[in-house]
């Protein structure tokens, strides 16, 4: 009884303070101050968070890979191997086929990129004088030859190889350390890939454990709302990942067909670059177009010009026909919000931030429209009803 009276008294005191205007202003002021301190120390906060996350880097990488491979494994499970009645065996076969497909894709990309990159470097070094002469002739045709002193550049092109050798001799230790870091990165990704396979195999147990934990930590009403919220976020992320990969593949294939018909050099290398950079929102297609044009201009400048013009046409078709068909209305995010998200996330987390900027913007838009606004409207309705 004494405890109940004490709790009732404390509740009445809190309600009394909440009814005062200064209480609302004080809370709002504290929130503003806290938000200002967070923004002014965002670098320290992000740095500390990055250091903490670094301890779980391999595990997080495994989770990301498992999440990316999960839609393909589910598609195989429900559509391709649906004739298999035993669910455990069906899921195991689906995971195995998914891993084989991923390895084949990685092998194809490496087999396409590495030989053509090596050929490009060798041809660039061996034919430097011819490329510069062709570039000089083109600039003179455009009336720009006088503004650029190419004769001096051409006279010095013969010592490019010697300069490269001197650079490698002086920076041998740095090159070795870079190669070791690259080898360590490959090993880390390999471990993460193996871990992702185990995560896919134990997906149902992991999901069941998380649901059981959440059900014990929160009331049933909030538990159901939480599941619905994360389910919606999962739909947004999966749809974005699958649609982005399909869009990149379609753009890369169309680019390869065009370059093959035009008889251009390095079809595989440039098409893979175009497909991969197309995954980067907003600025990616321009980066891919610039890299492809730079490679082509060394061989035939007119091919570079045709390639740039085709890139503009392809991006127009991709933005107004291909992407709307693939993405549908799942994201429903304005272009301004996407651009702001790309810039902010890019400044915070670099390339990774740019890649996750669009789904993050879609999730924030969903939270604002479907969670925050209905909550505020309900509060406003209750306040109006109380005042009436």
N, C-alpha and C positions, 0 to 999 in steps of 0.2 A: 504493500500500500504506500509506504513512504517513497519507494522507488518510483511508483507511478505518479505520485504527486510531484516529485522532483522533476521527472521528465516533462509533465504537463506545464510546470512553471517555466522550465527552460524553453519549451516551445512557444509559450506566450511571450517571453522576452524577445525571442528571435522574430516573431511576427510583429511585435511592437516596433522593433528597429527597422524592419523591412517596410513598414508603412511610412517611415520618415523619408523625405526627399533626399536628404544628404546621404542616406544609405545607398540609394541607386547611383548617385553621382560618385560616391567613394568607390563602389565596385567597378563602375565604368572607368574611373581614373586609374585604378590598380591594373585593370586589363590593358589600358592604353600604355601605361608605363612598362608593363611586362612585355607587351608586343614590341615596343620601341627598343628595349634592351635586347630582345631576341634578334631583331633586325640588325642592330648595330654590332652584334657579336655572332652574326650568322656564319661567318667564316670559321670561328672557333668551334661553334656547335657542329657544323658540317664536318670539320676536320676530326673532332673527337668521335663523332658518329661513324665516320669512315674508318677510323682506326679500330673502333670496336667491331664493326662489321667485317673488317679484314680478318679477324680471327676465325670467322665462319665463312670465309670466301669460297672455299671449295664446296661446302654444303649448299650455299646459296646458288652457286653456279650449277650444281647438280639439280637443285629445285627448278631453276629456270629451264634447263634443258629438258627435264621431265615434263614440265608444263607445256613446252613447245611441241614435244613429241606426242603428248597425250591425245590431241585431236585426231592425229593419224591413226594411232593405236585404237581409239574408240571407233573410228570409221571402219577399220578392218574387222573389229570385234562384232559390230552390229550389222554390217552389210556383206563383207566378203566371206567371213568364216561363220556365218550364222547357222550353217548346217551342222556344226559341231555342237552337240548337246551339253557336253560337260563344260561348265563355265570356266573352271580353273585352267583346263587345257586350252580352251579357246583364247583366253586372255594371254596365256603364255605364248601361244603361236602368234598372236597379234603383236606382242612386244618384240618377238624375234624378227618378224617380217619388217616391223618399223625400224629396228636397228639396222637391218640389212639395207633398207632403202636409204636411210640417212648416210650410211657408210658409202654406198654407191654414189650418192649425190656429191659427198665431200671428195671422193676419189675422182669423179668427173671434173669437178671444179679445179682441183689441184693439177690434174693431168692436162687441163686446158690452159690454166694460167701459167704455171711454172715454165714449161718449154717456150711459150710465146714471149714471156718476160725476158728469158735469157736470150732468145733470138733478137728481141728488140734492142737489148743493151749492146750485144755484139755488133749488130748492123748499124746502130747509132754511132758507135766508136769508129768502126771501119769505114763508114761512108760520110763522115762529118763534113769533109770538104765539098762533096757533091750536094749534100743537103743545104749547106750555106750558099753555094753557088745558085742552086734552085731558088732559095729564099731571096737572094739578091736580085735575080732576074724578075721574080714576082713583084718585089717592092719597086723596082724600076718601072715595071709595067703600070703600077698604080701611082707612079710619080712620087714615091717616098724614098727613093734611093739616096738622094742628097742629104736627107735629114738623119740618116743612120750610116755610120762609118763601118760598113761591112768588110772593107778591104783589110782594115786592121784586125777585125775579128777573124777573117779567113786566114790571115797570115799567122795568127797565133793558134789556130785550130790544130796544127800539127803537133803541138806539145801537150794536147789534152791527155793522151794516154800516159805520158811521162808524169804529168801532174797527178793523175789518179794513182800511179804507182808510188809516188812520193807521199801522197796522203795516206795510203794504206800502210806504208812502212812507218810513218810517224805515229799512226794511231792504231798500231797492231793490238796493243793491250785493250784499247776501247772496243775494237771490233770483236775481239775474243769475248769480252764481257757481254757485249750485245748479243753475240751468238749463244752464249750460255744462258742469258736471260730469256732469249727466244725458246731455247730448248726446255727451260724450266716452265715457261708458259704453256708449251705444248703438252708437257707432262701433267701440268695442273688441269688442263682441259680434258686430257685423257682420263684422269682420275674422276673428274666431275662427270664425264660421260658414263663411266662404269657405275658411279653412284646413282646417276639418273635412272639407269636400268633397274637397279634394286628398288628405287622409289616407285617406279611404275608398277613393279611386281607387288609392292606392298601398299598400293594406293588406297584400296578399300579399307585396310586396317588403319592407315594413317587418318583417313577421313572419319572413320568411326570413332577413333580415339579423340580427335579434336571436337567432334560433335558431343561426345559424352562429357568432355571437360567443360565445354560451354554450357551444356544443360545443367551442370551442377553449380556453375558460378552465377547464373542469372535466372530470373523467373521465366516461366514458360512463354509468356507473352513477348518478352524482349528476346528470348531465344529464337522464336519463330521469325520475328522481325529481322534479327541479325542474320539468320540463314537466308532469308529472302534478299537482304541487302547484298551479301556476298555472292549469292547466286546470280544476281543481276550484274555485279562487277565481273564475275567469271564469264558471263555471256559476252560482255563488251570486249574483254581482253581476248577471248578465244576467237571471236568474230574478226577482231582487228588483226590478230596474228595470221590467221588462215587467209584472210582477204589480202593482206599485205604481201605474203609469200606468193600467192597466186598472181597478184598484180605484177610483182617483180618478174616472175617467170614469163608471163605474157609479154611484158614490155621487152624483156631480153630476147625472146624468140622473134618478135616482130622486127627488132633491130637487127638480129642476125640474118633474117630473110632479106631485108633491104640491103644490107652490106654485101651479101652474097650475090644478089642480082646486079649490084653496081660494080662487082669485081674489086671490092676494097680489100686492103690488107688487114690481117689480124682480126678476123671476124669473131673468133671465140673469145679472145682477150677483151676486146672492147665491149662485146655484148654482155659478158659476165660483169664487167665494171659498171655498165649501164644498169643492169638488173640489181646489183648490190646497192649502188648509190640511190636507186629508186626507192629503197626501203627508208631512206632518210627523208622525213617530211619537209616540204617547202623548198629547201635548198639542194636536196640530193640530186634531182635530175639535172640541175645546172652544173653541179660538180662533175657528174658522169659525162655530160656533154663536153665540158671543157677538157677533161682528161682524154676522151676519145679524139677530139679535134686536135689536141697537141700531138698525139701519137700519129695521126694521119697526115698532119701538115709536114712531117719530116719526110714522108714518102711522096705524096701528091697533094699539094695545097688545095686543088680544086675538090678533091675527095673530102677534105676537111670542111670546106664550105658547104658541100652537099649534105654532109653528115650533120652539121649544125642546123641547117634548114629542116632536115627530116626530124631532128630531135625536137624542134619547136612544134612541128605538126604532130609528132607522136605524143608529146606531153599534153597538147590540146585534146587529142582523142582520149588520152588516159584520164585527164581531169574531168571531162564532160561525158564520157561514154563508159569506159572500162571501170573506173573506180565507183561511180554510182551504181552500176550493176552488181559489183561485188560487195560493196559495203552496205548498200541499201540505206535504210533509215536508222540503222543500229546506233550510229554515233550521234547524229543530229547536233553537231557542234558548229558554231559559227566560225567563219574564217578568221575573224579578229581574235577570238579566244585561242584558236590553234596557233596563230602566229605569236601571241603573247606567251603561250605555254612553251613553244619551241625555244624562244629567246631566253626565258627564265630558266627552264630545265637545262638548256645547253650551257648557260653560265654556271649553274650549280654542279652538274654532273657530266659535262662534256658530251661526247658522242652517245653515251648510254642515256643521258638525260634527253637528248634529242629524239632517240628512238622510242622512249616511253612517253614523250610529251603528249602525243595525240590521245592514246588511251587514258592517260591521266586527266587530260582536259575533259574527255567524255565522262569519266567517273565523277569528277568534280561538278560537271554540268548536271549529271543525274542526281547527285547528292543535293544540289541546290534546288532543282525543280521538283523532285519526288520525295525529298526528306525534309529539308529545311523550310521551304515555303509552306507545305501543308502543316508543319508544326507551328509556324508563326501564325498561320491563319486560324488554327484551332485555338491558340492562346488569345488572339484578338477577339474571336467569337466568345470565348469564356469571359473575357474582360468586359465586353459590351453587355453580355447577359447579366453579369454581376452589377454593373452600373445601372442597368434598367431596373 
